[in-house]
């Protein structure tokens, strides 16, 4: 397959299945766009498989295992996901699954080092999806299963998103600024926290929807401290106890995103494309947190999200500020506590 044909396939699938990420991808430098785009595409494929709830858990686990083997190159057996594709409500997701062989073929266009990075992040993401399927196998609306400990939530946010920040960082470092002196440990650590923060915002925003399918990502040990049950978290009578706990997790998410903003400002200033691609999710995530803080338990059940006009405002503000370091850094000024080291709350 020619490089041009590979790029066309990748672009077609990404545009159809990832409208919001597609915008981020388009702004990235060409040196890293294909690798990050392909990793996203295959991660979206594994996520679609894991979320096909009409299929029994064992079938989804089998499909994920077969796809993982193909990603790792430990199997060459053709992968037919037709039995998963036909259960998709979205034509774009159906197409994504039907074209899985075309996506897998693109792995052959990567260098050996990039292939290793892509494989590592995809195996980690898949492990988180498989863990979820096992953990919530018996969950239902009237049989809610909660994570056990704070460490379980931290582990989950790393597996499905923190590892993406790590992958992104190593890919950018290798291709865009390999010789720039940085505090490597903090830079990678902030990249991991960046990913965790975005995932935690999603978890908190989607908490009511997850409870309806029997999943509670707030750890049972933390709920027990406040004498709360997953089944009655959104009961008005529990609002005085639940909202302070909910806000603690919003604080945690904001702390992670503040580390993500520090990460964005650690990037060499000349890397304006990467800075924009990082700033957008940080600032949109922070605005989402602001709305979640103002919400009552009734509001939270309506799936709080920022408006398209607010998203456009973030895009324009960052584009206009990008040439001016002082203006750029004022787009968000996190409190000192917000970038503190991780604590026990996850």
N, C-alpha and C positions, 0 to 999 in steps of 0.2 A: 504494500500500500504506500503510495507516495505521501510526502509530508503535507502537500496541499490537500489531498483527499482526506487524510487524517484530521487536519485542522477543520475541514468543512463538516465532517461527522461530529466532531467534538462541539463545534459551535452550534450546530443544529440541535443537538440533544440538550445542551446547556440552556439555550435560548427558550426551548419549549418547557423545560422542567424547573428552571430556577430563575424566575424573573428578577427577584431582588438581588440574589448573588451574582446574576449575570451582569448587572450594572457595576458591581465591585470588580468582577473579573475583567471587564473591558478597560478599566482604568489602570490595571496592573501592567508593569513593564513586560514586553514580549518575552524576555529571558526566563520568566517564571510562570507566565500565563498558562501554557499547555499543561505543565505538571500539576499546578494547583487546580486547574479546571478538570483534569482527568481524575484526580483524587476526589474532588467534590462529586463528580458524576458517579463514580463507583460507590462512594459513601451514600449517595442518594439512592442508589440501586439497593444496597443492603438495607437501608432504612425502610424503603418501600416494601421489601420482603417481610421485614420484621413487623411492620404495621398492618399487614393484610390479615385482619382479625378473623375473617370468615374461614380461614384455613386453620386446621389444628396446629398446635404449637410444634408437634414433632415434625410436621411437614415444613414449617418455616425454618426450624433449626436445621433440617436436612439440606434445604436450599441454601441457607447461609453457609453451611459447612462446605458444600460443593463449590460455591462461589469463592470462598476463602482459599480453597485448594488451587483454583485456577489463578487467582491473584498471586499466590505464592509460587506458582509454576510447578507445584507438586503433582498436578494432574493436567492432562491434555484432553480429557473427555469433553466433547461438546456439551454446552450447558443450555438446556431448553427450559425456560421459565414460563412457558405458555400457560401452565396450570395456575401460576400466580398472576400472570398478566390479565387473564380473562376475568379476574375478580376485582379489577381496579375500576373505581368510579371515574377516574380522570383518564382521558385518552392519551395525554402526554405521559403519564406514569406507565400506562400500558405499553406505549411505544418504547419507553426507557428499558423496560424488562425484555421486550421482544428483541431489542438491539443490543443485548448484553454482550454478545460475541464481538460486535463491532467495537464496543467500549474496551473489552479485554484485549483486543488486537492492538489498541493504542499503547498498551504497556510496552510493546516491542519497539516503540519509537523513542523510548526514554534511554538516557545514559545509564550505566550500571549503578552509579551513585544515586541518581534521581529515582531509579526503580526501587532501590533499597529503601529510600525515604518514603516513597508512596506505599510500598508494601507494609512498612512498619506502622504507619498511621492507620491504614485500612484494617489491619489485623487488630489493632487496639480498639478501634471503633466497633468492629464486629464483635469483639469480646464483650463490650458493654451492652450491645443489643442482645446477644445470646444470654448474658447474665440476667437482663430484664425479662426475657421470655421464660427463663427458669423460675425466677423470683416471683413473677406474677402469673404463673401458669394457672392457678386456681382462683384468680381474682375475678370479682364481678361487682356490680353496683351495690349489692347487698352483702358482699363478702369482701370488704376492702382489706388489702394487704399493704402494710406500711414498711418502709425500710426500718431496719433494726436500730442502727447506731449512726451517730454523726459521721463516723468514718466511712460508712457505706455511701452516704450522699457525696462526700468529697471524692471518693473513688469513682463513683459513677460520672460525676461532672468531668473528671480527668479523662476517663475512657472515651466519652463521646464528644468532648469539646476541648478540654485542656490539652490533649495530645495534638489537636489541630493547631493550636497556638505554637506548640513546640515544633511541629512539622513546618509550619509557615516560616518560623524564625530561622530554622536551619536551611530551608530552601532559599530564603532571601540572602542569608549570610553567604552561602556558597556561590550564588550567581550575581549578586548586586554589590556587595561591599565586603569582600572576604578579608581585606587587609586593614579595615578600620578598627582602631582600638576601642574596645568596649568592655564593660564588666560583663563577661560572658554568662556567668551564673545568674546574675540579676536579670539580664536581658532575656534569657530563656525562661527564668522563673516568672517574670512579668508576662511573657507570652503565654505561658500555661495558665496563669491567673486570669488573663484576658479571656481566654476560651471558657474557663470555668464560670466567669462572671456572666457571659452571654447565655450560657446554658442555665445558670441559676435564675436569671431573669425569665427565661422561657418556662422553667418549672413553676415559678411563683405565679406567673400570668396564667398558666394553663392548669393550675391546681384544681379548680372546680371541674373542668372537663376530665382530668385524670381520675378524680374521685368517682365520676359517673361510670367509669369502666373498671373500678376497683383498685386503682393505683394511688398510693399516697407516698410522695417522695420526701415528706417531712418525717424525720426519724421518730419511731415510737418512743424511744427513751426520752426525747425532748418533749413530746406531747404529754407523756406521763408526768413530767415535772409540773406541768400546768393543769393536770387532770383534764386533759382534752382527749376526745376520741375522733378518729378520722371521719366517722359517720356523721358527726354533728359539728364539724368545724365551722360551717357556714350558717349555723342556727343563730338567729338574732340574740338569743339569750346568752350565747357564748362569745359575742362580739367583744366585750371588755377584756376577756382573757386571750382570745385568738389574735386580735389585731396587734397587740404589743409583740407577740411571738412572730407574727408575719413581718412586722417592721424590723425585727432583729435580723431576719433573713434578707430583707431588703438592704439593710446596712451591710451585710456580708457581700451581697451582690455588688453594691456600690463600691465597697473596698476593692473588690477584684477589678471592677471597671476603672477605678482610679489608677490601679497598677497598669491596666491596659492603656490609659492615657499617658502615663509615664513611659510606657513602652513606645507609644507613638512618637513621643518627643525625644526618645533616645535614638531613633532612626536618624541617619545622616540627613541634614536638612535638604540636601539636593535630591533625596529620594521622595520627591513630592507626590508621585503616583502612589507609592506604597503608604505614605502618610495619609493620603486621602482615603485609601481603601481600608485603613485601620481606624481612622477617626470616625467615619460614618457609623459603623456598628457601635462604637463606644458612646458617641453622643446620642444616637437613637436609643440605645439601651438605657442611658441615664435619664432621658426624657420619659421613657416608659416607667422607670422606677418612680419618678416624680408623680406620675398619674396614679400608680399603684398605691403610693403613700396617702393620697387624698381620698382613696376609695373606701366606701363602707363595705360590709360583707355582701350587701345586696348588689352594689356596683361591681364587685369582683366577679360575681357570677355571670356578668355580661361580657366577659373577656375584654379587659381593658387593653387598648392599644392606641398609639398616637396616630394622628390623622395624616393623610397624604400631604396636606399643606405644611405640617410640621416637618415631615421628611424632606420636602422640597426646601424648606427653610434651612435645615441642616446642610444640605448639599450646597446651596448658594453661599452660606456663611463660610463654609470650609474652603470653597473655591476662591472666594474673594480674599480670605485671610492667608491662604497658603504661601504667597510670596513674602509675607511679613512676619518674622519670628515673634515679635512682641504681641502683635494682634492675634496670631495663631494660638499662642499659649494662653491667652485670656479667654479662649472659647470655653475652657473649663478649668476652674481653679479648685482642685480637690482639697478638702481640709486635711491637715496632717494625719489625723486619725484614720482617714480613708485609705491611705496607702501603707498602713501599718502591716506588719507581718501577719501571716495566717494565725488564727486562734483556733480554739476547739470547736467553735460553731461552724458547721458545714452546711 
